[in-house]
Amino acid sequence: MNEQATNSYEMIYIIQPKLDEDGINGVNERVTQAIAGQNGQVVSTEVWGQRKLAYPINNHFLGYYILQNVQMPPGGVAEVERILRLNEDVIRFLVVRKDDEGGEE
């Protein structure tokens, strides 16, 4: 088994709107460290900024969106998701494996 094989993932998470810029950067840094701790790397980060949520989440009507493209071994996804789940500043997240082949759907 080759444990060094990596997959491409797209990860989006929503941070509570009450945080200031330092708080948002702190959450982003913790997520990046968690990815690096699983032998992964962040390929790109897009900060979408504060947006209105489609429906209230934990009494929040706004959220701060961050999208990251990540290269990581498949076994590391569960640990990164666990860290996101335990972080009280993250109100929602989604990690999706990207299709590397680009085939027709």
Backbone as a ProteinNet text record, in pm:
[ID]
protein_1_A
[PRIMARY]
MNEQATNSYEMIYIIQPKLDEDGINGVNERVTQAIAGQNGQVVSTEVWGQRKLAYPINNHFLGYYILQNVQMPPGGVAEVERILRLNEDVIRFLVVRKDDEGGEE
[TERTIARY]
83	0	86.5	48	122.7	50.3	100.4	38.6	64.4	156.2	190.6	101.8	13.3	-76.7	-169.5	-185.6	-272	-385.4	-492.4	-607.3	-627.9	-700.1	-737	-873.5	-884.1	-1009.7	-1043	-1172	-1221.1	-1291.6	-1251.5	-1303.5	-1355	-1478.4	-1535.4	-1582.5	-1555.6	-1606.9	-1655.6	-1753.7	-1817.8	-1783.9	-1731	-1689	-1793	-1810.8	-1904.9	-1876.2	-1980.4	-1959.8	-1907	-1912.2	-1869.9	-1718.2	-1642.3	-1496.4	-1441	-1333.5	-1264.6	-1163.5	-1087.4	-992.4	-887.1	-839.5	-740.7	-800	-924.7	-991.4	-1009.7	-1047.7	-1066.3	-933.3	-827.1	-694.3	-648	-682.8	-646.6	-713.6	-842.4	-913.5	-852.7	-826	-766.4	-629.3	-551	-418.2	-429.2	-525.4	-543.8	-583.3	-669.8	-710.9	-591.3	-512.9	-393.8	-294.6	-275.7	-186.6	-239.3	-371	-430.3	-406	-417.2	-392	-245.9	-155.1	-12	21.5	-47.3	-24.9	-65.2	-147.3	-189.7	-113.9	3.2	87.8	19.5	-59.4	-127.2	-75.4	-124.5	-86.7	-203.8	-212	-315.3	-264.2	-336.8	-299.2	-341.1	-462.7	-510.4	-617.8	-632.3	-733.1	-805.8	-938.1	-1021.7	-1106.1	-1092.6	-1173.8	-1294.3	-1410.9	-1531.8	-1591.9	-1549.5	-1598.1	-1729.1	-1787.1	-1910	-2029.6	-2117.1	-2235.9	-2355.3	-2471.3	-2594	-2614.2	-2650.9	-2677.2	-2815.4	-2833	-2962.5	-3066.4	-3021.2	-3108.2	-3024.4	-3087	-3010.1	-2940.4	-2816.7	-2740.8	-2697.1	-2744.5	-2711.6	-2738.2	-2851.2	-2892.6	-2801.4	-2726.5	-2645	-2713.1	-2720.4	-2780.2	-2673.9	-2551.8	-2438.4	-2325.5	-2235.1	-2117.4	-2003.2	-1882.2	-1761.7	-1712.4	-1716.9	-1688.4	-1541.9	-1483.4	-1347.1	-1346	-1290.9	-1277.9	-1129.7	-1094.7	-956.1	-951.3	-853.5	-821	-700.5	-710.3	-614.2	-568	-440.4	-385.2	-357.1	-414.1	-399.9	-421.3	-351.9	-380.3	-524	-588.2	-728.3	-750.5	-654.9	-670.4	-671.6	-623	-616.1	-745.8	-838.6	-963.3	-1044.4	-1053.7	-1133.3	-1079.6	-948.8	-890.3	-915.1	-903	-929.4	-1077.1	-1167.1	-1309.1	-1336.4	-1267.3	-1284.5	-1243.6	-1132.5	-1084.7	-1182.9	-1237	-1337.3	-1463.4	-1505.1	-1625.8	-1609.9	-1491	-1467.4	-1442.9	-1412.9	-1386.5	-1519.6	-1541.4	-1667.9	-1689.2	-1583.4	-1595.7	-1640.2	-1631	-1674.1	-1817.9	-1910.1	-2050.3	-2095.1	-2025	-2051	-1923.8	-1910.8	-1798.9	-1838.7	-1767.2	-1788.4	-1655.2	-1619.1	-1497.6	-1540.4	-1502	-1541.2	-1417.3	-1406.6	-1295.5	-1323.4	-1221.9	-1235.3	-1202.4	-1274.3	-1249.7	-1129.6	-1019.5	-896.4	-900.5	-992	-990.9	-1068.2	-1158	-1231.9	-1322.8	-1375.8	-1464.5	-1600.5	-1678.5	-1812.2	-1904.2	-1998.8	-2097.8	-2234.9
-119	0	123.9	219.1	343.3	451.5	483	582.4	725.1	744.9	879.1	926.4	840.1	881.2	990	1095.4	1205.7	1224.6	1279.9	1315.2	1465.8	1518.5	1660.6	1673.3	1769.7	1795.6	1942.5	1969.5	2106.1	2115.6	2212.5	2225.2	2366.9	2376.2	2507.6	2503.8	2612	2620.9	2761.9	2769.2	2895.2	2927.1	3046	3090.2	3188.4	3185.9	3277	3422.1	3501.8	3639.9	3732.8	3691.3	3781.1	3796.6	3711.2	3717.1	3834.2	3892.6	3997.4	3932.5	4013.8	3961.3	3870.7	3905.9	3821.1	3685.6	3683.6	3557.5	3468.9	3530.4	3455.2	3398.6	3481.1	3432.5	3320.5	3327.8	3222.4	3090.7	3095.1	2972.7	2916.5	3003.5	2960.1	2896.3	2953.6	2899.2	2762.6	2745.9	2615.6	2508.1	2543.8	2447.3	2411	2510.8	2485.2	2396.4	2419	2335.2	2192.4	2177	2042.9	1967.5	2038	1975.5	1936.2	2026.1	1995.9	1880	1870.1	1761.1	1625.4	1625.9	1501.1	1479	1539.2	1528.7	1583.2	1686.1	1750.3	1891	1955.3	2093.4	2168.3	2295.5	2382.1	2432.7	2403.1	2445.9	2590.6	2624	2761.7	2790.1	2917.2	2962.6	3081	3074.4	3184.5	3231.4	3355.7	3413.5	3479	3422.8	3476	3588.6	3600.3	3708.4	3674.6	3776.8	3758.5	3758.9	3659	3646.3	3605.6	3633.5	3592.6	3442.9	3373.3	3230	3205.5	3093.5	3059.8	3034.4	2985.7	2961.4	2979.4	3013.3	3036	2907.6	2922.3	2811.6	2856.5	2786.8	2822.2	2970.3	3019.6	3159.3	3260.1	3216.2	3305.8	3322.2	3446.2	3474.5	3511.7	3536.4	3566.9	3470.7	3451.9	3369	3415.5	3384.5	3420.8	3295.9	3297.6	3179.4	3175.5	3056.2	3033.7	2902.3	2907.1	2790.4	2758.1	2630.5	2587.9	2465.5	2464.9	2346.6	2282.9	2152.5	2083.2	1954.2	1922.2	1790.8	1719.1	1597.4	1529.3	1379.1	1296.8	1153.4	1127.2	1025.1	998.6	979.6	922.3	899	1025.5	1135.3	1259.2	1338	1305.2	1381.1	1370.2	1252	1232.3	1316.9	1327	1405.9	1555.1	1603.4	1744.9	1776.2	1686.1	1705.5	1707.2	1623.5	1619.6	1753.1	1808.1	1937.1	2049	2046.7	2146.3	2132.8	2008.9	1984	2033.6	2019.7	2058.6	2208.6	2279	2422.6	2497.4	2565.6	2634.8	2754	2805.2	2918.4	2877	2748.2	2697.4	2648.9	2712.1	2674.3	2571.7	2559.7	2456.5	2433	2309.5	2278.7	2165.6	2155.1	2047.1	2018.1	1891.4	1847.4	1750.8	1780.5	1699.5	1662.5	1534.1	1491.7	1537.7	1598.7	1646.4	1532.7	1528.2	1429.1	1472.8	1397.4	1435.4	1407.9	1320.9	1280.3	1375.9	1454.9	1552.5	1489.7	1372.1	1302.9	1367.8	1321.1	1376.9	1322.7	1408	1364.3	1371.6
0	0	0	-80.8	-89.8	-9.6	108.1	195.7	147.5	54	8.7	-105.5	-155.9	-263.6	-212.2	-290.6	-248.4	-348	-298.5	-380.9	-371.9	-467.9	-465.4	-399.7	-309.9	-240.7	-249.6	-250.9	-241.3	-106.8	-27.5	107.4	126.2	172.1	203.2	347.2	417.8	554.5	580.8	670	704.4	849.4	871	1003.7	1058	1189.9	1255.1	1216.6	1195.4	1151.2	1260.8	1385.7	1494.3	1503.7	1437.5	1446.7	1366.3	1418.4	1344	1249.2	1179.6	1080.2	1143.8	1264.5	1332.8	1369	1411.9	1445.1	1323.6	1212.4	1087.6	1040.2	1046	1007.8	1100.2	1228.1	1322.8	1289.7	1255.6	1217	1089.3	991.7	865.6	890	980	1011.3	1078.3	1169.8	1235.4	1135.2	1040.1	937.5	849.3	810.4	728.5	802.6	932.4	1012.5	1022.1	1034.7	1040.4	910.2	798.2	667.6	656.7	696.6	692.1	785.9	897.9	992.2	936.9	835.2	769.6	638.7	627.2	507.6	382.7	401.3	289.5	269.5	166.4	141	79.2	110.9	55.4	-78.8	-185.2	-319.5	-342.7	-302.1	-317.1	-212.7	-180.5	-85.5	-145.8	-146.3	-192.8	-75.8	-39.5	65.9	-1	22.3	-39	43.9	167.8	253.2	321.2	380.5	456.3	362.1	378.8	294.6	379.3	326.3	393.1	372.2	479.8	471.7	411.7	344.4	285.6	394.1	508.9	622.8	749.1	861.1	984.2	1031.6	1074.9	1132.5	1270.8	1373.7	1512.7	1541.1	1495.2	1513.3	1442.8	1343.4	1261.7	1126	1079.7	949.5	846.3	893.8	807.9	840.1	745.5	768.3	680.3	723.1	650.1	576.7	444.5	361.7	318.9	329.2	279.6	200.8	80.3	-6.8	-20.9	-1	-18.4	-108.7	-198.7	-276.9	-210.7	-185.6	-100.2	-167.2	-149.9	-185.7	-55	-37	90.8	72.4	152.7	149.6	195.6	142.9	178.1	328.5	397.7	540.9	624.1	571	646.5	649.1	560.2	550.3	679.2	735.2	856.8	972.2	984.7	1093.6	1072.3	949.9	921.9	947.9	907.7	935	1085.2	1161.2	1306.2	1367.8	1321.3	1372.8	1338.1	1216.5	1178.6	1263.8	1288.3	1367.1	1510.8	1568.3	1706.7	1723.8	1616.7	1624.4	1634.7	1745.1	1768.7	1676	1615.8	1525.2	1385.6	1352	1221.8	1236.6	1162.6	1177.3	1073.9	962.6	861.5	781.5	729.6	641.3	548.6	437.7	342.4	274	269.5	200.4	90.9	-33.9	-148.2	-227.7	-264.1	-349.6	-491.4	-552	-689.5	-784.9	-895.4	-998.6	-1080.3	-1072.5	-1141.4	-1290.1	-1333.4	-1473.3	-1562.8	-1506.7	-1588.2	-1690.3	-1660.5	-1754.3	-1763.1	-1859.6	-1878.1	-1771.5	-1731.4	-1631.2	-1689.3
[MASK]
+++++++++++++++++++++++++++++++++++++++++++++++++++++++++++++++++++++++++++++++++++++++++++++++++++++++++

